[in-house]
Amino acid sequence: MNAPNFTLPDQNGTLHTLSDYNGQWRIVYFYPKDKTPTCTTEACNFRDHMNELTNQGIRVFGISADSVRSHKLFEKKIDLNFLLLSDESRETIKNYNAWGPKTLFGNIFTGILRKTFLINPDGTIVKEYENMNVSSHAQEIIHDVKTYTQK
């Protein structure tokens, strides 16, 4: 399946269009909220493995419905080294089916689902990740890209 294209602002307000990065491996990961414990752990995992991701030719895009300003504060707080994209309209989130029912403390509500999409250089989604271990997610993706590129 082709990855749905989008144009969204990053933490500095610069617009990025997914298709502009064709020719590169891309990770598009959706997360619920800046500065929350699990989202921070996941972002730090990507940050801490950025050299290896970059060496594999992988670009990382984190997407939530938080504002550009919120993303900038999150980036500064934990010294992030990749793009956080703001989807306040939730249009891209919904296009990737990353919006739906969630349960927290027994309460059911609708929100952003934690999902990651691995997109190959041709723009095809080759793997979707759900229920991942946020502490080792980057390593799993690095391993998967190595497997795909060895085929």
Protein Blocks (a to p, Z undefined) as FASTA:
>chain_A
ZZdddddddfkopacdfklmgoiacdddddfbghiaklmmmmmmmmmmmmmmmmnopacd
dddfbdfklmmmmmmmnopabdcdddfkommmmmnopaccddeehiacdddddddddddf
kopafbdcehiafklmmmmmmmmmmmmmmZZ
